[in-house]
């Protein structure tokens, strides 16, 4: 191994390709494009981990802060841009942007998401010269975790492409109920740093990766939640209404008729019937006739109808509109829509459900004027929905991307997760599959099953282990009948959120500081002289 590395270090082409200013951008970009195989529909966590290992190795060898910045920026830009390439469909098909401009926007968005990682790698790089071990197993993983936090928070956040989502399948999924997806991010960074050090002949640190993987296998069977006696008969309804016409006034009656025709039989059987986000394309005040009719039928058969709808209300002369979920079947006559038991979406989609600086941006074109893009976020403190005998944790579409948001409504008595969505915006791209994979991670974190209902796919039942047990084909209307087993209890992640992750990060930071005081050993100095170009 040593002879091989010595010969490799002597090769001029090796230095010219990988340690040339252009190489700092091209080689990591190829790794970033390869890393996207970790996300759905491929779900290859080894591919993403391999890319991370090579990036950590690259950052261990580059000669300057500028090079470290370029390597990190190029890798994460390529990773984010290729993973989010489905945004082109949204912008071209619905926003009417020219193709070239659409591509440019996706790349610029990828750069924006990557800047926190690049800036933090630049900051911690100077400590690499003091101790490469602390750099790979402490400061760089911590920097990337902090970057994850920034990406998930800044300007309302966009934590869609967390590397941890590659692990919905495989051994590392066992850490989800303990540390959540952010903790799995850290675990992947630590394994990458450990293996990178091993490639640099610091073999003593390979057991770090080994212990993490072995521990994952050992804790895989731990259950914090348990099923309760009995079950509920549930029907998920997928109407497959074309996105381009679903908000037209002429489509209101055909849309409602489509969902009603698919639902009459299961309602008559006394089932819980669930429609997707905005299945009724009206405000509650304009849909009172329909709501009373649906409520009367559901009540007559001891059934429940759950649907997505828009809600309009006035508070202190302020008009607010909400993207909401309501449940019907337990009321008398509905006279005031404000009296409906309702969940209002708390985290809205920027430019899709609200437009920042709308007075300036809306006049610029249709990309800033999607239908129903003037919603108001719901109150942060809401309660789980009581649906028949079930108590469910509600979420609408984009909210599933935020782990803390979903966990905030979980409690021991909550029986599962209810997720209503409209993924028609994604079209024939990998977007719906990525969104489904993110939903699977939420079930792993809380160890509770999810009823996931969408307009055109992917409508699915996900069990408490993150496995899709049943689903409907994409772009087809239909119903999914299932027997829902309720769960109770709370995972460590549900109870304590990111506190365990914070404690681990604090411990890593303290260890890194102590390691930095010691500096490099003679062996590490020799290694760096050998491999540094």
N, C-alpha and C positions, 0 to 999 in steps of 0.2 A: 504494500500500500504506500509506504513512504517513498520507494523508488518511483512509483507511478506518479505521485504528486510532485516529486522533484522534476521529473521529465515534463509534466504538464506545465509547471511553472516556468520552464525554460522555453516553451513554445511561443514564438513571437505572434503567431496567428491567434493564439489564446488571448494574449494581451490586447491585440488589435481589435478583436471582435468584441470581447466582453468588457474591456476596460478603455474603450474609445468613447468619447462623448456621445457619438451616435449609438454605440452599443448600450450605453446606460439607458437609452430609451427603447430601442428595438427589442433587445433580448427580454427585458422585463415585460414589455407589452405582449410578447408571444406567450409568456408564462401567465399573464393575466387573462388572455383569451382562453388559454387551456384551463385555467382555474374555474371558469364558468361552468365546466362540466360537473362541478360539485352541486350546482343548483338544479332544480326540477326543469325538465323531465328526466334528466340523467341521474341525479342523486348519487354521484360518485364522490363520496367524501375522500377516498384515497387520492383521487386526481387533484382535488383542491389542496389537500395536505401536502402532496408532492410539490405543487407549485409554491406553497408557502415555505417549505423547507429550502428550496432553491433561492427564494427571495431572501430569507434569513442568511443563507450562505453568502449570497451576493453582497448583502449589506455588511457582512463580516470582513469582506475583502476589499471593498472599494476604498480609494485613497483619500477621499475628501468629503466634506459635508455636502457640497454641491452635487457630487455623484450620488450620495445617499438619498438626497432629495429627489433627483431625477429618477433613480431606480424605483423608489417607492411610488412616486407620482405616476410613472408610466405603468407600473404593475396594476395599481388600483384603478387607474383610469380605464385601462383595457378591460379589467374585470367588471367594473360597473357598467361600462358602455355596452359590452357584449351581452351582459346579463339583462340589461334593460332595453335592448334593441327593439322590443315590442312597443316602446313609446312612439316609435316612428308611425306605427299603424294608427295610434290614437291621434297624433298630430296631423297626419296626412288625410286620414279618412274623415275625422270629425272636425279637426281644427283647420283643414284646408290649407295647410302649409305646403309650400313647394318642397319636393323631395330633398334637394340639396340643403335647404335651410333646416328641414327636419333632422337630417343626419347631423348637421352642425350643432343643433340644440342638444341632441343626445350626447355627443362627445363633450360639449361644454358642461353639461350636467354631470357627466362622469368625472370631469376634472374637478368640479365643485365638490362632489362627494369624496374625492381622493385627497384634496388639499389638507384636511386635518391629519391624515396618516403621514403625508409627506413632510409637513411642518414638524410634527412630533418626532419623526425619525431623524430629521435634521437636528433637533434640539438634543436628543439623547445620543447622537453619533459621537460627540466629543468625549463621552464617557467610555466609548468602545476602546479608545487608546489606553485607558487606565485599567480596564478589566473586561476582556471579551466575554468572560463567563457571565458577569453581571449584566452585560449588554444583551446577550442572547436569552438568558433565562429570567431576567428581571425587567430592565428598563425598556427594551423594545416591546415585549409583550404588554407591559403596562401602558406604554405610549399608544399602542394600537387599541387597547381597551378604552383608553380615554378618547381616542378618535371615534370609536364606536359610539360612545356616549354623546359626543358632539354631533355626529351625523344623525343620531336618533332624536336630537333635541333642537338644534339650530333651525330657525325659521319653521317651526312646528315639527321638524324632523322627517327623515325618510329612511328608516331602518329596514328597508326591503331586502338588501343584499348581504346581510350579516353572514359571515362565513359559517357560523354555527348551523344555519339552515341546511347545510349539506349533510348534517348528521341525523336527520329524522329517521334514517335507516342506518344500522350499524351499531357498534358497541357504545359509542360516545353518547347516544341518545339516553343512556341510563343516567346521565348527569342532569338532564332537563328538570326533573322534579326537585332537584337539590339546588341548582344554581341558575336555571333558566338558560335561554339562548345566549345571553351575554357571557355567562360562565363557560359555556361550550366554546365560544369565541376564544376566551383566554386559554382554555385547555388546548385548542388547536395551535395557538401561538406558542405555548410552552413545549408541545411535542415538536413543532417545527424548529424551535431554538435548540432543543436537546439533540435532535438528529443532525442539525447543522454543525453543532459542536463535535459530534461524533465523526462526521466527515472531515472535520479539521483535526482529527486524531485526539480529541478530548473524550476518550471512550468511557471515562468514569461517569459521564453525564447521560449516557444512553439509558441507564435504568430509570431516569425521570420519565421518559416516554413509556417504558415498560410498565412501571408502576401505575401510571395513569390508565393504560389499556387493561391491565389485569384487574385493577380496582373496578373499572367499568363493567367487566364481565361478572365480578362478584356481587355488585350491587344491583344488577339488572333486574332481579326478581323482587326487589323491595317495593311494597305497596303501601302508600300512605292513605289511600282511599279504599273503600269496599262497597260492593253492591248491596242494595237493600232489597227486601222481599217485594215480589210483585213486579209488574212491568206495564208499560203503556203502549197502546197501539197508535202509531204515528204514520202520517202520510206526508211526504215532501213533494211539492208540486213545482214543476219546471215548465213555464208557459212558452219559452222560446219566442218572445216578442222581439222583432227586429229593432235594434237600437236606433236606427235612423228615423223610425216612424213612431216610436213608442210614446213620445211626448206630444205628438200632433193631436189636436182636439178631435179630429175625425177617428182617431184610434182608441179613444177612451172606452167606448162601449164594446168594440171587438176585443180589446185587451181584457176587460173585466169578464166578458162572456167566455173567453178562452179559459181563464182560471176557474170560473164557476162550473163550467162543463166538466173539467177534470176533477172537481172537488165534490160534486153532489153525492156520488156513491160513497166515498169514504166518510163524509159527514153523516150520511144516513146510517152508517155502521157504528157511529159513536166514537170516531177516531179523533185524534188531534191532527188537524190539517194545517200545514204551514206553507204560506206563499212567500216569495222572495222580497227583496228590497224594492220599494215603490211599485209593487204589483198593482196597486190601485193608483193610477196616475192623476190623483186629485188631492186637494186639501180636505181634511176631515170635515170641515164645515160645508163643503160642496158635495160631500159623499154621504150625508146623513141618511138619505133614503136607502142607498145600497147597504150601509152599515146596519141599519135597523132590520132590513130584510135578512142579511147574512146572520145577524145575531139571533133573530127569531128561529131560523132554521137550525142553527147550531144548538140553541137551547132546547129545542123540541126533541132533538135526538141525543141530548146529553153529550154533545161533542164540543170541540173548541176550534175556532178558526183564528189563526195568527197571520198577520199580514204586515207588509211594509206599506207606509203611506206618508204623505206630507201633512204636517200640522201647522196651522196658523193661529197665532194668538196675539193679543194686545196687552201689554203690561205698562201701566203709567203712560199711556198714549204712544208707547213704542211698539212697532210692528215687528214680530219675530216669526221666522219660519223654520221648521225643524224637519229633519229626515228621521222618521219615527217608526216604531213597532207598536202595534196594538193587538189585543186579544179579545175576541168576541165569543159570546155563548153563555155569559153569566149575568147579563143585564136585562132590565125591563126595557122600556122604550128609551132610546138614547136621544136626549133633547139638547144636551150641551156637550160638544166634543171635548171640552176641557176636563170633563169628568171621567173620560176613558182612562183606564190603567194603561200607561204609556211609557215607553223608553225613547228618549231623544238622543240621537247620535252625538257623542261628545267630541270626537276628533274628526274634523272635516278635511276633505281633500283640497289642498291648495290649487286654485285655478279650475277645479272641477266642481266644488261645492261652495267655494267662496273665492273671490278674486281680491288679493291684496292691492291696495292703491287703485281700486276699481275706476275711480273717476279719470285716472290717467291711462289705464290699460285697456278698458273696454272699447274705447273708440278706435283702437289699433287694429282690430280684426276679429274674425270668428273664433280664433284660438282662445280669446279671452271672454267668449260669450257662449259657453256651453249651456244647454237647457238646464234649468234648476241649479244655477250656480250662485245663488244668493242666500244660502242657508245660514242659520245661527246655531252655534254649538249648544248642546244641551248642558244642563248643570253637571258639574263634576260629581256631586254626591247624589247618585241615584240608587235604586234598589233592584235586586234581581226580580224577574217577572214570574208571577205565579200563573202557571198555565195548567189548568186542570189540577191534577195531584202533583205536578212537577214544579220545582223551583229552579229556574234556569237563568244563567248568566248571559245577558244579551249583548250582542255586538253587531254592528252594521259595516260590512265591506272593509274599507281601509283600516278600521279600528283593529282588525285582527293582527295588523303589523306591529302593534305596540304591546309588548308583553305585560308591562306594568299596568296598562289600562285594563286589560282583560282580567288580570289577577286582582285588581282593586275591588271588583264586585264578587269575588269568590269568597265563600265561607263554608263552614262544615256542612251546613244544611242544603247548600246548593247542589242540585243533582246532575248538572251538566251544562254545556255551553250551547247557546242558540245563536247561530251566525247567519244573517240574511245578507245577500250580496247581489250585485248586478255586474257580472264580469263580461258583459257583451262588449264593453268598450275595448277589450283586448283583441277581439277578432280572432283570426286563425293564427295566433302566436303562442309562445310558451308562457305568456302572462297568467292565464287561468291555472296552469299547472303549478307555477311558482306560488300563486296565491293559495292553492290547496295545500301545498307543502308547508307554507307558513302556518296555516290552520292546524295542520297535524302537530306542529311544534307546540302550539297552545294547549292541545290536549295532553301532550307529554308533560308539559310543565305543571298542569293541574291534576293530571291523572283522572280526568273526567271526560266522558264521551261528548261528541259534538254533533248537533243536527245542523248541517250546512245546506242552505237552500239558495239557489241562484236562478236567474232568469233564463240563462241559456247554457249553463254548465260552468263549473263542475259541481252539480248537486250530489251530496254524499253524506253517508253516515260514517263518522270516524270514531273508533272505540277509544277507551281510556289509555290504550297503549300506542296511540297514534297510527293505527292501521285502518285503512279505508276498507270497511267491510262490505259496503254496498254503494253503488253510484249509478247515475244516469248518463247515457251518452251525451256528448257535447252537441249543441245545436239541434236538439230534438226535443219536442214537447213530450211530457210524460209524467208519471207519478212513481214515487219510490215508497213502497210500503215496508214498514219495519217494526220490530218489537224493541222498544227502548227500555233498557235496564238502567234504572237510576242508581247513582253513586252518592256516597257521602264521605266526609272527611276532608282534610287539607294536606297538601304536600308542604315540604319545608319551604319551597319557593313561594307558595301561596301565603304562608304564614309570615315569612320574614323578608320577602322580596329580594332585593339586591344586597341585603346586609351581609350574608355569608360571603358573597363575592367581594364586597368591600373589605372584609376582614382578611381574606386571602391576599388581596391586592396590597393591603397595608403591610402584611407580613413579607411579601415579596419586595416591597419598597425598602423596608428596614434591612432585609438581607442584602439587597443591592448596595445600600449605603455602606454597610460593613465590608462588603467585598471590594468596594471601590477604595476604601481606606488601605486595604492590603496591596492593591495594585496587581500587576502581572507577575506571575511566577517566571522563573528562567525558561521553563519549558514553553510557556505561552509566548514569550518574547521570541524564542527561536522559531516557533510556528509562524508567527506573524512575519518575521523576516523571510521565511521560506515562501510564503504564499502571497505576500503583498506585492503587487506589480510595480 
